[in-house]
Amino acid sequence: MNNRLQDADYALFRAEVEDAIPLDNEIAEPFRERPKPIPRPRVEEAPVEDPQLLSESEVETHDYLVFMRPGLQKRVLLSLQRGQIEPSLELDLHGLRVNHSGSLLQTFLADCAARRVRCAKIIHGKGRGSENRQPVLKCKVNYWLRLRPDVLAFCSAPRFDGGTGAVYVLLRNPEKAKRRR
């Protein structure tokens, strides 16, 4: 029975290839020198943006804030988001005007650098008391922190520590910044 099946398959194959023309040359193509490959043009890396050139309209502010500088390990940001890196200092801005809170934030971050603080907490509020119930300070803090080269990362605090009304800020070690120069 196996033989008949093979004969039928063989007959079908012969019927399908009966009009095929055999190749003239049955030996392999001789070796020939191939030209060297032409390299693809390199994609130029985007220049490192000067943080001062960042426009406030380019920064989107969502309910949950998260920002990380390139080169920072994701597990460090994850630890910050979980609240495993405890903030040493805290600044409460909610309820203040924008112009006053900007200068307070600058002073606070300078104080953090002087005290060698690794993580700080900034309370900006959720914006429910402002006009149109939009978070004005939250947007400003999101923008201002991105401009600071000493800020490595920031994210909204965990629920137990203020949630989306506060941010944890991971600051660069001032000693490391001095060694690199």
C-alpha atoms as an extended CHARMM CRD file, in Angstrom:
* protein
*
       181  EXT
         1         1  MET       CA              0.0000000000        0.0000000000        0.0000000000  PROA      1               0.0000000000
         2         2  ASN       CA              2.8870000000        2.3410000000        0.7620000000  PROA      2               0.0000000000
         3         3  ASN       CA              4.3430000000        1.7020000000       -2.6590000000  PROA      3               0.0000000000
         4         4  ARG       CA              1.1520000000        2.7720000000       -4.4930000000  PROA      4               0.0000000000
         5         5  LEU       CA              1.0660000000        6.0210000000       -2.5680000000  PROA      5               0.0000000000
         6         6  GLN       CA              4.6520000000        6.7300000000       -3.4870000000  PROA      6               0.0000000000
         7         7  ASP       CA              4.0100000000        5.8730000000       -7.1320000000  PROA      7               0.0000000000
         8         8  ALA       CA              1.0260000000        8.2380000000       -7.1970000000  PROA      8               0.0000000000
         9         9  ASP       CA              3.0830000000       11.0470000000       -5.6490000000  PROA      9               0.0000000000
        10        10  TYR       CA              5.9080000000       10.4110000000       -8.1160000000  PROA      10              0.0000000000
        11        11  ALA       CA              3.4890000000       10.5150000000      -11.0710000000  PROA      11              0.0000000000
        12        12  LEU       CA              1.9810000000       13.7710000000       -9.7840000000  PROA      12              0.0000000000
        13        13  PHE       CA              5.4340000000       15.3160000000       -9.4080000000  PROA      13              0.0000000000
        14        14  ARG       CA              6.4290000000       14.2380000000      -12.9560000000  PROA      14              0.0000000000
        15        15  ALA       CA              3.2050000000       15.7280000000      -14.3460000000  PROA      15              0.0000000000
        16        16  GLU       CA              3.8910000000       19.0690000000      -12.6350000000  PROA      16              0.0000000000
        17        17  VAL       CA              7.5170000000       19.4050000000      -13.7890000000  PROA      17              0.0000000000
        18        18  GLU       CA              7.2400000000       17.9300000000      -17.2980000000  PROA      18              0.0000000000
        19        19  ASP       CA              7.5560000000       21.3600000000      -18.9600000000  PROA      19              0.0000000000
        20        20  ALA       CA             10.6030000000       22.3480000000      -16.8570000000  PROA      20              0.0000000000
        21        21  ILE       CA             13.8460000000       23.0080000000      -18.7280000000  PROA      21              0.0000000000
        22        22  PRO       CA             16.9610000000       21.4580000000      -17.1610000000  PROA      22              0.0000000000
        23        23  LEU       CA             19.8800000000       23.7500000000      -16.2940000000  PROA      23              0.0000000000
        24        24  ASP       CA             22.8900000000       23.7110000000      -18.6080000000  PROA      24              0.0000000000
        25        25  ASN       CA             25.4830000000       23.9800000000      -15.8560000000  PROA      25              0.0000000000
        26        26  GLU       CA             25.2970000000       21.6560000000      -12.8830000000  PROA      26              0.0000000000
        27        27  ILE       CA             28.5140000000       22.7950000000      -11.1950000000  PROA      27              0.0000000000
        28        28  ALA       CA             28.7810000000       25.5140000000       -8.5620000000  PROA      28              0.0000000000
        29        29  GLU       CA             29.5520000000       29.0950000000       -9.5420000000  PROA      29              0.0000000000
        30        30  PRO       CA             33.2820000000       29.8210000000       -9.3560000000  PROA      30              0.0000000000
        31        31  PHE       CA             34.6390000000       31.9880000000       -6.5130000000  PROA      31              0.0000000000
        32        32  ARG       CA             34.9030000000       35.6590000000       -7.2780000000  PROA      32              0.0000000000
        33        33  GLU       CA             35.9820000000       38.5960000000       -5.1650000000  PROA      33              0.0000000000
        34        34  ARG       CA             32.9710000000       40.4470000000       -3.8290000000  PROA      34              0.0000000000
        35        35  PRO       CA             33.1270000000       44.2000000000       -3.3920000000  PROA      35              0.0000000000
        36        36  LYS       CA             33.3260000000       45.4920000000        0.1470000000  PROA      36              0.0000000000
        37        37  PRO       CA             29.9480000000       46.4540000000        1.5880000000  PROA      37              0.0000000000
        38        38  ILE       CA             29.0520000000       50.1030000000        1.5940000000  PROA      38              0.0000000000
        39        39  PRO       CA             28.4610000000       51.1690000000        5.2140000000  PROA      39              0.0000000000
        40        40  ARG       CA             25.1290000000       52.6940000000        6.0710000000  PROA      40              0.0000000000
        41        41  PRO       CA             25.3420000000       56.3550000000        6.9810000000  PROA      41              0.0000000000
        42        42  ARG       CA             25.4220000000       56.8640000000       10.7250000000  PROA      42              0.0000000000
        43        43  VAL       CA             22.3990000000       58.3900000000       12.2800000000  PROA      43              0.0000000000
        44        44  GLU       CA             23.5580000000       61.4730000000       14.0820000000  PROA      44              0.0000000000
        45        45  GLU       CA             22.5640000000       61.4520000000       17.6910000000  PROA      45              0.0000000000
        46        46  ALA       CA             20.3170000000       64.2350000000       18.7620000000  PROA      46              0.0000000000
        47        47  PRO       CA             22.4140000000       66.9020000000       20.4470000000  PROA      47              0.0000000000
        48        48  VAL       CA             22.0720000000       67.0520000000       24.1930000000  PROA      48              0.0000000000
        49        49  GLU       CA             19.4460000000       69.6630000000       24.7530000000  PROA      49              0.0000000000
        50        50  ASP       CA             20.3780000000       72.6760000000       26.7560000000  PROA      50              0.0000000000
        51        51  PRO       CA             17.8050000000       72.6110000000       29.5470000000  PROA      51              0.0000000000
        52        52  GLN       CA             17.4510000000       76.3810000000       29.2760000000  PROA      52              0.0000000000
        53        53  LEU       CA             16.1190000000       75.9160000000       25.7330000000  PROA      53              0.0000000000
        54        54  LEU       CA             13.2570000000       73.7260000000       26.9410000000  PROA      54              0.0000000000
        55        55  SER       CA             10.0000000000       75.5480000000       26.4060000000  PROA      55              0.0000000000
        56        56  GLU       CA              7.2710000000       75.2850000000       28.9960000000  PROA      56              0.0000000000
        57        57  SER       CA              4.7620000000       74.4440000000       26.2630000000  PROA      57              0.0000000000
        58        58  GLU       CA              6.8550000000       71.3620000000       25.3350000000  PROA      58              0.0000000000
        59        59  VAL       CA              6.3990000000       69.8270000000       28.7870000000  PROA      59              0.0000000000
        60        60  GLU       CA              3.2240000000       67.8110000000       29.2120000000  PROA      60              0.0000000000
        61        61  THR       CA              1.8710000000       67.5280000000       32.7210000000  PROA      61              0.0000000000
        62        62  HSD       CA             -0.1640000000       64.4150000000       33.4050000000  PROA      62              0.0000000000
        63        63  ASP       CA             -1.8560000000       63.4080000000       36.6180000000  PROA      63              0.0000000000
        64        64  TYR       CA              1.1140000000       61.1980000000       37.5560000000  PROA      64              0.0000000000
        65        65  LEU       CA              4.4790000000       62.9240000000       37.1210000000  PROA      65              0.0000000000
        66        66  VAL       CA              7.5860000000       60.9730000000       36.1750000000  PROA      66              0.0000000000
        67        67  PHE       CA             10.9260000000       62.1660000000       34.7560000000  PROA      67              0.0000000000
        68        68  MET       CA             14.3260000000       60.5190000000       34.4890000000  PROA      68              0.0000000000
        69        69  ARG       CA             17.5930000000       61.7930000000       33.0240000000  PROA      69              0.0000000000
        70        70  PRO       CA             19.3250000000       59.5610000000       30.4840000000  PROA      70              0.0000000000
        71        71  GLY       CA             21.8510000000       57.2460000000       32.0970000000  PROA      71              0.0000000000
        72        72  LEU       CA             19.9480000000       56.7420000000       35.3370000000  PROA      72              0.0000000000
        73        73  GLN       CA             19.1350000000       53.1140000000       36.0550000000  PROA      73              0.0000000000
        74        74  LYS       CA             15.4640000000       52.1930000000       35.8540000000  PROA      74              0.0000000000
        75        75  ARG       CA             15.6370000000       50.3080000000       39.1340000000  PROA      75              0.0000000000
        76        76  VAL       CA             16.6390000000       53.5420000000       40.9020000000  PROA      76              0.0000000000
        77        77  LEU       CA             13.5540000000       55.2750000000       39.4960000000  PROA      77              0.0000000000
        78        78  LEU       CA             11.4450000000       52.2830000000       40.5140000000  PROA      78              0.0000000000
        79        79  SER       CA             12.7980000000       52.5220000000       44.0740000000  PROA      79              0.0000000000
        80        80  LEU       CA             11.9490000000       56.2310000000       44.0890000000  PROA      80              0.0000000000
        81        81  GLN       CA              8.4090000000       55.5440000000       42.8520000000  PROA      81              0.0000000000
        82        82  ARG       CA              7.8320000000       52.9030000000       45.5230000000  PROA      82              0.0000000000
        83        83  GLY       CA              9.0070000000       55.2380000000       48.2590000000  PROA      83              0.0000000000
        84        84  GLN       CA             12.0210000000       53.0740000000       49.1040000000  PROA      84              0.0000000000
        85        85  ILE       CA             14.3130000000       56.1210000000       48.9580000000  PROA      85              0.0000000000
        86        86  GLU       CA             13.2020000000       58.2010000000       51.8990000000  PROA      86              0.0000000000
        87        87  PRO       CA             13.1270000000       61.9930000000       51.4340000000  PROA      87              0.0000000000
        88        88  SER       CA             15.3510000000       63.8790000000       53.8630000000  PROA      88              0.0000000000
        89        89  LEU       CA             13.8350000000       67.3390000000       53.3700000000  PROA      89              0.0000000000
        90        90  GLU       CA             10.3780000000       68.5790000000       52.4840000000  PROA      90              0.0000000000
        91        91  LEU       CA              9.0360000000       71.7600000000       50.8770000000  PROA      91              0.0000000000
        92        92  ASP       CA              5.3370000000       72.6130000000       50.9920000000  PROA      92              0.0000000000
        93        93  LEU       CA              4.3060000000       74.9220000000       48.1370000000  PROA      93              0.0000000000
        94        94  HSD       CA              0.6050000000       74.2600000000       47.8480000000  PROA      94              0.0000000000
        95        95  GLY       CA             -1.5270000000       77.3220000000       48.3070000000  PROA      95              0.0000000000
        96        96  LEU       CA              1.2910000000       79.7110000000       47.2870000000  PROA      96              0.0000000000
        97        97  ARG       CA              1.4840000000       81.9720000000       44.2370000000  PROA      97              0.0000000000
        98        98  VAL       CA              3.6460000000       80.9240000000       41.2870000000  PROA      98              0.0000000000
        99        99  ASN       CA              6.2040000000       83.7650000000       41.5070000000  PROA      99              0.0000000000
       100       100  HSD       CA              6.8280000000       83.1830000000       45.2230000000  PROA      100             0.0000000000
       101       101  SER       CA              6.9540000000       79.3830000000       44.9110000000  PROA      101             0.0000000000
       102       102  GLY       CA              9.5870000000       79.5780000000       42.1280000000  PROA      102             0.0000000000
       103       103  SER       CA             12.0450000000       81.4540000000       44.3090000000  PROA      103             0.0000000000
       104       104  LEU       CA             11.3030000000       79.1480000000       47.2700000000  PROA      104             0.0000000000
       105       105  LEU       CA             11.9950000000       76.1060000000       45.1090000000  PROA      105             0.0000000000
       106       106  GLN       CA             15.3550000000       77.5150000000       43.9570000000  PROA      106             0.0000000000
       107       107  THR       CA             16.3750000000       78.2510000000       47.5410000000  PROA      107             0.0000000000
       108       108  PHE       CA             15.1880000000       74.8290000000       48.7080000000  PROA      108             0.0000000000
       109       109  LEU       CA             17.1970000000       72.9710000000       46.0290000000  PROA      109             0.0000000000
       110       110  ALA       CA             20.3010000000       75.0180000000       46.8380000000  PROA      110             0.0000000000
       111       111  ASP       CA             19.8200000000       74.1140000000       50.5100000000  PROA      111             0.0000000000
       112       112  CYS       CA             19.4710000000       70.4350000000       49.5470000000  PROA      112             0.0000000000
       113       113  ALA       CA             22.7810000000       70.6010000000       47.6610000000  PROA      113             0.0000000000
       114       114  ALA       CA             24.4970000000       72.2760000000       50.6170000000  PROA      114             0.0000000000
       115       115  ARG       CA             23.2070000000       69.5680000000       52.9750000000  PROA      115             0.0000000000
       116       116  ARG       CA             24.0240000000       66.7770000000       50.4900000000  PROA      116             0.0000000000
       117       117  VAL       CA             20.4180000000       65.6120000000       50.3980000000  PROA      117             0.0000000000
       118       118  ARG       CA             19.8750000000       62.6750000000       48.0360000000  PROA      118             0.0000000000
       119       119  CYS       CA             16.0610000000       62.7220000000       47.9820000000  PROA      119             0.0000000000
       120       120  ALA       CA             13.6040000000       65.5120000000       48.7620000000  PROA      120             0.0000000000
       121       121  LYS       CA              9.8310000000       65.8380000000       48.7420000000  PROA      121             0.0000000000
       122       122  ILE       CA              8.0270000000       68.8170000000       47.2240000000  PROA      122             0.0000000000
       123       123  ILE       CA              4.3280000000       69.2320000000       47.9110000000  PROA      123             0.0000000000
       124       124  HSD       CA              2.6820000000       71.1830000000       45.0920000000  PROA      124             0.0000000000
       125       125  GLY       CA             -0.9390000000       70.2290000000       45.6990000000  PROA      125             0.0000000000
       126       126  LYS       CA             -3.4940000000       68.9000000000       43.2440000000  PROA      126             0.0000000000
       127       127  GLY       CA             -4.7610000000       72.2740000000       42.0580000000  PROA      127             0.0000000000
       128       128  ARG       CA             -8.3390000000       71.9330000000       43.2290000000  PROA      128             0.0000000000
       129       129  GLY       CA             -8.2770000000       75.3580000000       44.8640000000  PROA      129             0.0000000000
       130       130  SER       CA             -6.9680000000       77.2760000000       41.8340000000  PROA      130             0.0000000000
       131       131  GLU       CA             -8.8840000000       78.8680000000       38.9780000000  PROA      131             0.0000000000
       132       132  ASN       CA            -10.6090000000       76.3450000000       36.6930000000  PROA      132             0.0000000000
       133       133  ARG       CA             -9.5110000000       73.7110000000       39.2240000000  PROA      133             0.0000000000
       134       134  GLN       CA             -6.3390000000       73.1300000000       37.1570000000  PROA      134             0.0000000000
       135       135  PRO       CA             -3.0050000000       72.3410000000       38.8390000000  PROA      135             0.0000000000
       136       136  VAL       CA             -0.9370000000       75.4730000000       38.1760000000  PROA      136             0.0000000000
       137       137  LEU       CA              1.8930000000       74.7470000000       40.6230000000  PROA      137             0.0000000000
       138       138  LYS       CA              2.0920000000       71.1170000000       39.5520000000  PROA      138             0.0000000000
       139       139  CYS       CA              2.7350000000       72.2040000000       35.9510000000  PROA      139             0.0000000000
       140       140  LYS       CA              5.3240000000       74.7450000000       37.0450000000  PROA      140             0.0000000000
       141       141  VAL       CA              7.1540000000       72.3200000000       39.3450000000  PROA      141             0.0000000000
       142       142  ASN       CA              7.1910000000       69.7410000000       36.5270000000  PROA      142             0.0000000000
       143       143  TYR       CA              8.7980000000       72.3410000000       34.2410000000  PROA      143             0.0000000000
       144       144  TRP       CA             11.1950000000       73.8890000000       36.7690000000  PROA      144             0.0000000000
       145       145  LEU       CA             12.6100000000       70.5480000000       37.9280000000  PROA      145             0.0000000000
       146       146  ARG       CA             13.4150000000       69.5240000000       34.3390000000  PROA      146             0.0000000000
       147       147  LEU       CA             15.5250000000       72.6760000000       33.9580000000  PROA      147             0.0000000000
       148       148  ARG       CA             17.7430000000       71.8210000000       36.9090000000  PROA      148             0.0000000000
       149       149  PRO       CA             20.8700000000       69.8030000000       36.0270000000  PROA      149             0.0000000000
       150       150  ASP       CA             21.1630000000       68.6350000000       39.6420000000  PROA      150             0.0000000000
       151       151  VAL       CA             17.7820000000       66.8520000000       39.4200000000  PROA      151             0.0000000000
       152       152  LEU       CA             18.3460000000       63.2720000000       38.2450000000  PROA      152             0.0000000000
       153       153  ALA       CA             14.7270000000       62.1420000000       38.4480000000  PROA      153             0.0000000000
       154       154  PHE       CA             11.3880000000       62.9280000000       39.9900000000  PROA      154             0.0000000000
       155       155  CYS       CA              8.0450000000       61.2000000000       40.2640000000  PROA      155             0.0000000000
       156       156  SER       CA              4.7390000000       61.6010000000       42.0290000000  PROA      156             0.0000000000
       157       157  ALA       CA              4.9050000000       60.4160000000       45.6020000000  PROA      157             0.0000000000
       158       158  PRO       CA              3.2570000000       57.1590000000       46.6890000000  PROA      158             0.0000000000
       159       159  ARG       CA             -0.3220000000       57.4060000000       47.9750000000  PROA      159             0.0000000000
       160       160  PHE       CA              0.7720000000       57.1480000000       51.6100000000  PROA      160             0.0000000000
       161       161  ASP       CA              2.9380000000       60.2820000000       51.2000000000  PROA      161             0.0000000000
       162       162  GLY       CA              0.7820000000       62.6940000000       49.1940000000  PROA      162             0.0000000000
       163       163  GLY       CA              0.1460000000       60.8250000000       45.9370000000  PROA      163             0.0000000000
       164       164  THR       CA             -0.1920000000       63.0400000000       42.8760000000  PROA      164             0.0000000000
       165       165  GLY       CA             -0.1190000000       66.1660000000       45.0550000000  PROA      165             0.0000000000
       166       166  ALA       CA              3.5990000000       65.7650000000       45.8110000000  PROA      166             0.0000000000
       167       167  VAL       CA              6.7950000000       64.6970000000       44.0690000000  PROA      167             0.0000000000
       168       168  TYR       CA              9.8730000000       62.8580000000       45.2170000000  PROA      168             0.0000000000
       169       169  VAL       CA             12.9960000000       64.4290000000       43.7350000000  PROA      169             0.0000000000
       170       170  LEU       CA             16.2270000000       62.4720000000       43.3370000000  PROA      170             0.0000000000
       171       171  LEU       CA             19.1800000000       64.8560000000       43.4280000000  PROA      171             0.0000000000
       172       172  ARG       CA             22.6850000000       64.4710000000       42.0600000000  PROA      172             0.0000000000
       173       173  ASN       CA             25.4230000000       63.9710000000       44.5930000000  PROA      173             0.0000000000
       174       174  PRO       CA             27.3430000000       67.2930000000       44.6130000000  PROA      174             0.0000000000
       175       175  GLU       CA             30.5980000000       65.4380000000       45.3700000000  PROA      175             0.0000000000
       176       176  LYS       CA             30.2850000000       63.3810000000       42.1730000000  PROA      176             0.0000000000
       177       177  ALA       CA             29.6250000000       66.5010000000       40.1230000000  PROA      177             0.0000000000
       178       178  LYS       CA             32.8810000000       68.0280000000       41.4170000000  PROA      178             0.0000000000
       179       179  ARG       CA             34.9120000000       64.8840000000       40.6190000000  PROA      179             0.0000000000
       180       180  ARG       CA             33.7760000000       64.8140000000       36.9780000000  PROA      180             0.0000000000
       181       181  ARG       CA             35.0990000000       68.2770000000       36.2200000000  PROA      181             0.0000000000
